[in-house]
Amino acid sequence: MTAVELTNKPDPSLLLTSSNGDHVPIEIIHHILSILEIQGQFRALCKVQQLSSAFHHLTSPYLYRHVHIYASICPILPTVREM
């Protein structure tokens, strides 16, 4: 299978097709995205999200399901104990 392109169908009936016309079931895409999430491959998920607006829509729940804010990265935010 070669490059994947998206047809102009609204979600949830979004069809993914290869350049030779083979359909890729949306369940396969979700399975791949869930594997990336489980493995902590957030950079890869970000790259997939940037492929198209459809991939952005599909990938966002995997990126923002659990949001962690670390004090070392954002020290200006008060911690729960300080509030």
VOTI-152554 format. One record per residue (C-alpha): residue number from 1; z, x, y; residue in one letter. Coordinates in Angstrom, 2 decimals, padded with zeros to 5 digits, m for minus. Example, Ala and Ser with C-alpha at 12.3 -4.5 7.8 and 13.67 -1.06 7.14 Angstrom:
<nodes>
NODE    nr        zz        xx        yy   rest
NODE     1    007.80    012.30   m004.50      a
NODE     2    007.14    013.67   m001.06      s
</nodes>
This chain:
<nodes>
NODE    nr        zz        xx        yy   rest
NODE     1    000.00    000.00    000.00      m
NODE     2   m000.81    001.26    003.46      t
NODE     3    000.39    000.38    006.95      a
NODE     4    002.17   m002.94    007.34      v
NODE     5    001.09   m005.34    010.03      e
NODE     6    002.60   m008.67    010.99      l
NODE     7    000.69   m011.92    011.18      t
NODE     8    001.32   m014.32    014.05      n
NODE     9    003.58   m016.72    012.14      k
NODE    10    006.96   m017.89    013.44      p
NODE    11    010.11   m016.93    011.61      d
NODE    12    011.14   m017.86    008.84      p
NODE    13    007.60   m018.15    007.49      s
NODE    14    006.81   m014.67    008.78      l
NODE    15    004.23   m012.98    006.60      l
NODE    16    003.98   m009.23    006.27      l
NODE    17    000.64   m007.99    005.02      t
NODE    18   m000.70   m004.56    004.21      s
NODE    19   m004.02   m003.40    005.61      s
NODE    20   m005.70   m004.39    002.32      n
NODE    21   m004.35   m007.96    002.57      g
NODE    22   m001.45   m007.82    000.11      d
NODE    23    001.55   m009.89    001.17      h
NODE    24    004.97   m008.24    001.32      v
NODE    25    007.70   m010.84    000.71      p
NODE    26    010.21   m011.04    003.56      i
NODE    27    012.97   m010.76    000.95      e
NODE    28    011.78   m007.23    000.16      i
NODE    29    012.07   m006.27    003.84      i
NODE    30    015.58   m007.73    004.01      h
NODE    31    016.55   m005.86    000.84      h
NODE    32    015.30   m002.56    002.31      i
NODE    33    017.16   m003.22    005.57      l
NODE    34    020.38   m004.03    003.71      s
NODE    35    020.11   m000.77    001.75      i
NODE    36    019.71    001.16    005.01      l
NODE    37    022.75   m000.65    006.44      e
NODE    38    024.91    000.04    003.36      i
NODE    39    023.93    003.72    003.44      q
NODE    40    024.79    003.97    007.14      g
NODE    41    021.22    004.86    008.08      q
NODE    42    021.48    003.40    011.57      f
NODE    43    018.94    005.78    013.09      r
NODE    44    016.40    004.60    010.53      a
NODE    45    017.25    000.98    011.32      l
NODE    46    016.75    001.73    015.03      c
NODE    47    013.33    003.21    014.28      k
NODE    48    012.36    000.15    012.23      v
NODE    49    013.59   m002.09    015.04      q
NODE    50    011.18   m000.38    017.45      q
NODE    51    008.07   m001.06    015.32      l
NODE    52    007.36   m004.54    016.70      s
NODE    53    009.05   m007.61    018.09      s
NODE    54    009.12   m009.15    014.60      a
NODE    55    010.81   m006.08    013.12      f
NODE    56    013.18   m006.07    016.10      h
NODE    57    014.15   m009.65    015.25      h
NODE    58    014.58   m008.85    011.54      l
NODE    59    016.55   m005.63    012.06      t
NODE    60    018.98   m006.65    014.81      s
NODE    61    021.50   m008.41    012.52      p
NODE    62    021.77   m005.28    010.38      y
NODE    63    022.46   m003.10    013.42      l
NODE    64    024.94   m005.37    015.18      y
NODE    65    026.79   m006.94    012.25      r
NODE    66    029.73   m004.55    012.77      h
NODE    67    030.11   m002.94    016.19      v
NODE    68    032.53   m000.03    016.47      h
NODE    69    033.64    001.37    019.82      i
NODE    70    035.33    004.73    019.57      y
NODE    71    037.72    005.94    022.27      a
NODE    72    036.28    009.44    022.01      s
NODE    73    032.86    008.10    022.97      i
NODE    74    034.00    005.60    025.58      c
NODE    75    037.38    006.74    026.92      p
NODE    76    037.34    004.42    029.94      i
NODE    77    037.89    001.34    027.77      l
NODE    78    041.56    000.45    027.27      p
NODE    79    042.77    000.29    023.72      t
NODE    80    044.34   m002.86    022.29      v
NODE    81    047.81   m001.28    022.43      r
NODE    82    047.47   m000.60    026.16      e
NODE    83    046.54   m004.21    026.96      m
</nodes>
